[in-house]
Amino acid sequence: MKATIFFVFYFLTASVLAALIAYPLFLAFGTNEYRFEKWVTRAALLFLILGLIPCFKFFKLSLNAIGHDNTYSNFFKKTSFGFISGLLILGVVVFTLIVLDIRVLSEDAQFTWKLVSKALLAGIVVALIEETLFRGLFFKLSQQWHNGFTAVVVSSFFYAILHFIKPIEHIDQNLLYIGTGFEVIVNAFKAVAFMPLDDFLALFVVGAFLALVRLQTRTLAYCIGLHASWVFLIKITKELTDHNSASSWTYLTGQYDGIIGILSFIWISVIIFAYLIYVIKPKYQPHS
């Protein structure tokens, strides 16, 4: 499949470039505060973003073509609607986790504006980057080369996989050399073999729902709002609550962040089904 081959190539290229540049950058600017693995993974993320530029030129695309097609006022309205909708959707999961004592209030929990602002900023940044890449470039090319269904599946698969490409073993920072970056990359990709299935499925259906919204609305604005709200709420929840391993319902969450898992997989799947039946299906039914 053309889209799959290209996206694998895209990931590998960003990874190789990150492995090459991380070591000299660490020698020049690195400190013991941040491990070498972070330099490699951050560099890989940077190249994933920078890769948009040559892709735009080679495939004759633009920000407008991949879904950034709104005026500022329109973008704000749509992202705000997406953000509120996202809070309601994930709020059901968080509320259920608390009711079932899977998440319990932390003893030192403090709800502050600093926490809110940091979580909101993280949500906006993550959403802008990941939506531009996955529901933007990846979705557009998959749809262009294949069809809408393939675009939903392929973009969601790579979106889910990316969350598990991270080093599972620490590198000895006293033994760094020019090839250490490649060791980190290999170590990171090996982690995919150990990813929990429930976490992968949860992230896959999240990606699928966002891709369906992208397919139906033909814009990234709603997707960005939804995604930003989920990152925001997850960060707030993790900061204010702790995972209760003693709960008999703990299997409903996975290992990834203590929030997503079987419960979120089932709930988002229900949302997808409802979205297909009540939003997308009527759009494609012939009018009498």
N, C-alpha and C positions, 0 to 999 in steps of 0.2 A: 504494500500500500504506500503510495507516494507520500502522503502526509506523515505517516509513521516514520518512514525512512528519513524524511527531512528533519523532523523534530528530534529524532535520536542524534542525527548529525549536529543539529543546533546545540543540544545539551552537551555533547562531547566536545565540540569546538570551544564552547565557553569554559568547560572544565579544563581542557588542555591549556588554554591561554591563562587561566587562573593559576594553574600549577606552575607555569613558566615565570609568571610575574610575582608571585607571592614571596618567594625566597629573597630576591633582591630588595623588595619593598620592606620585608621584615628586618633585613640587615640594616637598612637605612633608617627606618622609623619605628621598628618594633620594640616593645617593652614586655616585661613579664606579666603585665596586667592583663593582656589579651593573648591567649594561646595562639600558636602558629596556625592551628586548624581554622580559627576564625578568620585569619587573613586569607586563607585559601577559599573558604566558603563565601566570604564577602566579595572577594574578587570574582568568583564565579557568578554571583548574583549581578555584579556590575556588568560583566560581559554579556549576560543574558539580556540586560536592559539595552546596552550599547548595540547589541546585535540587531535591534529594531531598525537602526539607521541604514545599514547595507541592505537589509531585507526590504525596506520601503523602496529603495532605489532599484533593486534587482527585480522585484515583483510589481513595480509601478503602483505602489500603495501610498496611502496618506493616513493621517490621524482620522480624518473624516471617513475614509473607506473602512477602517477597522472598528468604527463605532463611536468615536469622539466627534459627534456631529451636532452638538447643541450649542445654542448661545449660552452665555454665562447664567442668565436668569432661568432659562429652561433647564440647564444642567442642575442648578441648585434645587429647583422644584422637584425634578425627577429623583435626584440622589436623596433628597430629604424624604420623599415618599418611600424610596427603597430602604432607607435607614430605619424609619419607623416600622415598616413591614418586617424588616429583619429582626428588630428587637422583639416584636410580637411572636415571630416564628421560633426563634431560639429561646425566647423567654419561657415558652412552654416546657422546653427541655430542662432549663435551669431550675424552674419552679418544681418540676417533678423530681429532679435530683435532690433538692432540699427537702421536699416532703417525704421522700423515701430514705432520708438520712444518709444518702450517698455523699452529699456535700454538707458539711456542718460549719456554722459560723466560727471564724477564727477568734481566739481569745483576745488577740491584739488588733482586731479588725477596726480600721478607721476609714470612713468614707470621706474623702477630701476632694477639693477642687483640683488639687495637684494630680491626684490619681485619675480623676475624670479626664483632665486635659491630656495627660500622658497616654491614656488608653485611647482617647479620641484621635490623637495625632498618629499613634501607631496604626489604628484602624484605617485612617485615610491614606497613609503612605503605603501600607500593605495592599489595600484595595486598588489603588491607582496602578501600582506596579503589576500585580498579579492579573488584574482584569485586562490591562492593556496587552499583556503577554498572552494569556490563555484564552479569554473570551474575545480578545482583539485580534492579534496576529494569527495565533494558532487556529482559532475558530474560522476566521476569514479564509485562510488558505485551504483548510480542510473542506469548507463549504464550496470554495471555488473549484477545487480539484475533484471533489466527490459529490457530496450532498449534505443536506442539513442534519440528517440522522448521524452520519459519520462524523460531522463536525462536533456534534454534542458528545459522542462517545470518545473520540480521540482526544479532544481538548480536556475532557474530564479525567481520562486515564492519566495523561501526563501531569495534570494539575495535582492529582492524588499522589502519584509517584514522587513528585518533587519534594513533598513534605517528609519523605523517608530517606532521601539522599543526604545523609549527614554522617560524619565520622563516628564509628562506634568504639574506637580505641584511640587513646591519646598518644601522640608522638612525643618522644623524649626531646625536649627543646635544647638539650645540650649536645645533641647528635644531628643537628640540622645540616643539610647539604642541598645542592641544586636540585636533586631528584626527590627531595622530601615532599614537595608539593604533589607529585604524582602518586606517592604512597598515600597521602591524605585522600586524594580523589578516588583511588581504587578502594580504599577503606570505606569511603562514603557510599560508593555504589554497591559494595558488598552488603551494606545495611539493608538494602531493599529485600534481600533474601530472608531477612528476619522480621519484616514488618508484620504487625498483627493484622489479621484479615478483617476484623471488625472495624479497626481504625481506617484501613484502606477503603472499605466499602462505604463508611460514613463520609469520608472525604470525596469519594467518587460521586455519591449522590448529591453532595453539596455542589460539586462542579457541574453535575448534570442539570440541576435546577437552575443554576446561574446561566448555563449555556442555553437552556430552554427560554429563559427570560430574554436573553440576547437574541435568540432566533425569532421570538414573537414580537419584541419591541424594536429590533434592529438598531439598538443603541446600547452603549455601555453604561449610561448614566444610572439606570435602575440597579444594574449589577454592582456597580461601585458602592452605591448606598447600602445594598444588602450585605455585601462583603464587609464593608467598614463597620457596620453595626455588629456583625458576628464577632469580629476581632475585638471590638470595643467591649462587648458583653462578656466574652470569654476572659479577657484580661481583668475586668472588674471582678468577675466571679472567682477567679483563681486567687486574686489578692485578698478578697474578703472572706473566703471560705477555704476549708481544708477537706481533702479526700478522706472519707471514713472507711477504712478497709474492713471494719467490723460489720458493716451493713450487709445484710443478706442479699441485697440487690446490687452489690458493687459490680457484678458482671455486666451491668447495663452501660458502663463506661469502659473505654479502652485504656491503653497505656500512653497514648500520644499526649494528651493534655489533661486527662481526668474529667473532661466534659463530653467530648464526642465518643461515640461507640455504638453499640447495638441500638440503644434508645434513640439516638439522633438519626441513625440509619433508617429505622422504622418510621420515625416522624417525618423526616424529609421525603421519604418515599411516598408517604401518604399525601404530602403537599404536592409532590410531582404529579401523582395520579389525579388529584383535584385540578391542578393547573392544566393538565392535558385535556381533561374532560370539559372543564368549564371555561377555559380561556383559549387554548389553542385549537381544539376541535371545532368550535363554532366558527372560527375564522376561516377554516378551509371547507366548511359545508356550503354547497351551492344554495344561493338564495332563490326562493320560489317567485 
